[in-house]
Amino acid sequence: MRAIIYSRSGPSSVLELAERAPATPGPDEVRVRVAVSGVNPTDWKARARKPAEFGEVVPNQDGAGVVDAVGSDVEDLRIGDRVWIFLAAHQRPTGTAQEFTVVPASRVVRLPDSIEFDVAASLGVPAMTAHRALTVHEFGPARLAPAALDDRVVLVQGGAGAVGHAAIQLAVWAGATVIATVSNDDKAALARAAGAHHVFQYPDGELSAKVYSVAPGGVDHVVEVAPAQNAALDVEVLANHGSIAYYANNNGDEFTAPITTSYAKNVRWQGLLLYTVGREALTVAAEDITAALEAGALPVGAEAGLPLTWFSLEDTASAHDAVEHGVTGKVLISVADDLRKKDPQAR
Ligand SMILES: NC(=O)c1ccc[n+]([C@@H]2O[C@H](COP(=O)([O-])OP(=O)(O)OC[C@H]3O[C@@H](n4cnc5c(N)ncnc54)[C@H](OP(=O)(O)O)[C@@H]3O)[C@@H](O)[C@H]2O)c1
């Protein structure tokens, strides 16, 4: 089979196309024939910065495809199941940039029949991060479902990002009033297409007033991509007992926040990292995301606010570069064109 590999960290040129034999799944693993590999910032960062702990590494955490072999202890997945994969390459060298990947069954989720592989390969890192950001707070639901966030206001900083897009969609599905920030008109159109009720551009000295004009009681949850720039605004617009779930350090790795206003509002600063969040959080995220998929709440594509940029498996290096350079939307790699054509929605 064709596989993209790297054996040392560095620029995208360390990625090579190789021929490898498909691995055999262990008792609690499944092998998936990959249709689409999804690329996230974590994939190029891991390749660029981390020494390859396992010798040879196949990159990319997210993907979608069809189960083609099942370990002896796996009970809830069958050969032929259409699935999406999350954290394929976490603490193991077997990512999704290859024709067959072997993954723990706990990181493989059955796909509703109506959902196509481009949606499925866009879920893992972005949707699970968004789910956690929307469900970790002092008050408010720990699960997402229709009406779970009724009467709550969510501010998504960076609403045209991949995580931001998923946060808007999940929050809207769960009934929240959703405010998104973006940096330009094109991204504003995308955030609206994703379902945001109010979209404001940053930077803007009037942003706080604009948020209060549409949410007079303040914001209950902030989904924050750039705390170094937005911490003060987040605290200013937050309602009492509000939370700021920060998941990235875009544009700076340190932040200052107003202390008095923070404690006076019982603000919760809530960090989150998918790799360390724990099994329970991932399991409930996968369940809720499946329910949202079944409801048709997580479409992708420009018309849904998430333009797709496609690459071939051979051109995985360009896919990594596109994400590193901040392409707007989702970067996907077509690994098996024939599987994608057979996909019910792709015909
Ligand atoms: N903690 C975790 O588990 C976790 C999980 C997923 C992702 N991440 C990290 O999260 C970051 C985003 O990932 P992604 O896939 O969503 O990337 P992305 O698609 O490139 O989106 C990043 C977004 O952040 C926006 N942004 C940057 N500065 C901003 C600011 N000051 N205010 C508001 N928005 C701002 C960008 O918009 P403009 O360019 O227009 O400013 C862009 O839309 C990456 O650093 C990634 O590594 C962490």
The ligand as an SDF file (V2000), in Angstrom:
LIG
                    3D

 48 52  0  0  0  0  0  0  0  0999 V2000
   -6.0230   22.3470   22.4390 N   0  0  0  0  0  0  0  0  0  0  0  0
   -6.3910   21.4780   21.5140 C   0  0  0  0  0  0  0  0  0  0  0  0
   -6.6900   20.3020   21.7920 O   0  0  0  0  0  0  0  0  0  0  0  0
   -6.4960   21.9490   20.0970 C   0  0  0  0  0  0  0  0  0  0  0  0
   -7.3800   21.3040   19.2280 C   0  0  0  0  0  0  0  0  0  0  0  0
   -7.5410   21.8070   17.9420 C   0  0  0  0  0  0  0  0  0  0  0  0
   -6.7610   22.8740   17.5100 C   0  0  0  0  0  0  0  0  0  0  0  0
   -5.8670   23.4310   18.3620 N   0  0  0  0  0  0  0  0  0  0  0  0
   -5.0930   24.6120   17.9410 C   0  0  0  0  0  0  0  0  0  0  0  0
   -6.0470   25.6060   17.6750 O   0  0  0  0  0  0  0  0  0  0  0  0
   -5.5930   26.4730   16.6680 C   0  0  0  0  0  0  0  0  0  0  0  0
   -6.6710   26.6220   15.6200 C   0  0  0  0  0  0  0  0  0  0  0  0
   -6.8900   25.3990   14.9610 O   0  0  0  0  0  0  0  0  0  0  0  0
   -7.8210   25.3840   13.6870 P   0  0  0  0  0  0  0  0  0  0  0  0
   -7.7140   24.0580   13.0780 O   0  0  0  0  0  0  0  0  0  0  0  0
   -9.1550   25.9220   14.0070 O   0  0  0  0  0  0  0  0  0  0  0  0
   -7.0110   26.4390   12.7800 O   0  0  0  0  0  0  0  0  0  0  0  0
   -7.5360   27.4230   11.6390 P   0  0  0  0  0  0  0  0  0  0  0  0
   -8.5560   26.7560   10.8020 O   0  0  0  0  0  0  0  0  0  0  0  0
   -6.3090   27.9420   10.9790 O   0  0  0  0  0  0  0  0  0  0  0  0
   -8.2430   28.5860   12.4400 O   0  0  0  0  0  0  0  0  0  0  0  0
   -7.5750   29.4930   13.2490 C   0  0  0  0  0  0  0  0  0  0  0  0
   -8.4730   30.7180   13.3310 C   0  0  0  0  0  0  0  0  0  0  0  0
   -8.0450   31.5490   14.3990 O   0  0  0  0  0  0  0  0  0  0  0  0
   -8.3760   32.8660   14.0030 C   0  0  0  0  0  0  0  0  0  0  0  0
   -7.6900   33.8510   14.8340 N   0  0  0  0  0  0  0  0  0  0  0  0
   -6.3830   34.1100   14.9220 C   0  0  0  0  0  0  0  0  0  0  0  0
   -6.1840   35.1390   15.7820 N   0  0  0  0  0  0  0  0  0  0  0  0
   -7.3920   35.5240   16.2370 C   0  0  0  0  0  0  0  0  0  0  0  0
   -7.8500   36.5200   17.1390 C   0  0  0  0  0  0  0  0  0  0  0  0
   -6.9960   37.3350   17.7470 N   0  0  0  0  0  0  0  0  0  0  0  0
   -9.1530   36.6180   17.3900 N   0  0  0  0  0  0  0  0  0  0  0  0
  -10.0350   35.7930   16.7920 C   0  0  0  0  0  0  0  0  0  0  0  0
   -9.6650   34.8230   15.9140 N   0  0  0  0  0  0  0  0  0  0  0  0
   -8.3550   34.7020   15.6430 C   0  0  0  0  0  0  0  0  0  0  0  0
   -7.9460   32.8920   12.5530 C   0  0  0  0  0  0  0  0  0  0  0  0
   -8.5650   33.9260   11.8590 O   0  0  0  0  0  0  0  0  0  0  0  0
   -7.6950   35.0790   11.1450 P   0  0  0  0  0  0  0  0  0  0  0  0
   -6.5180   34.3960   10.5000 O   0  0  0  0  0  0  0  0  0  0  0  0
   -8.6270   35.6540   10.1780 O   0  0  0  0  0  0  0  0  0  0  0  0
   -7.2870   36.0080   12.2300 O   0  0  0  0  0  0  0  0  0  0  0  0
   -8.4420   31.5420   12.0550 C   0  0  0  0  0  0  0  0  0  0  0  0
   -9.7540   31.6430   11.5450 O   0  0  0  0  0  0  0  0  0  0  0  0
   -4.2890   25.8790   16.1690 C   0  0  0  0  0  0  0  0  0  0  0  0
   -3.2160   26.5600   16.8040 O   0  0  0  0  0  0  0  0  0  0  0  0
   -4.3420   24.4470   16.6390 C   0  0  0  0  0  0  0  0  0  0  0  0
   -3.0640   23.8840   16.8250 O   0  0  0  0  0  0  0  0  0  0  0  0
   -5.7380   23.0030   19.6430 C   0  0  0  0  0  0  0  0  0  0  0  0
  1  2  1  0
  2  3  2  0
  2  4  1  0
  4  5  1  0
  4 48  2  0
  5  6  2  0
  6  7  1  0
  7  8  2  0
  8  9  1  0
  8 48  1  0
  9 10  1  0
  9 46  1  0
 10 11  1  0
 11 12  1  0
 11 44  1  0
 12 13  1  0
 13 14  1  0
 14 15  2  0
 14 16  1  0
 14 17  1  0
 17 18  1  0
 18 19  2  0
 18 20  1  0
 18 21  1  0
 21 22  1  0
 22 23  1  0
 23 24  1  0
 23 42  1  0
 24 25  1  0
 25 26  1  0
 25 36  1  0
 26 27  1  0
 26 35  1  0
 27 28  2  0
 28 29  1  0
 29 30  1  0
 29 35  2  0
 30 31  1  0
 30 32  2  0
 32 33  1  0
 33 34  2  0
 34 35  1  0
 36 37  1  0
 36 42  1  0
 37 38  1  0
 38 39  2  0
 38 40  1  0
 38 41  1  0
 42 43  1  0
 44 45  1  0
 44 46  1  0
 46 47  1  0
M  CHG  2   8   1  16  -1
M  END
$$$$
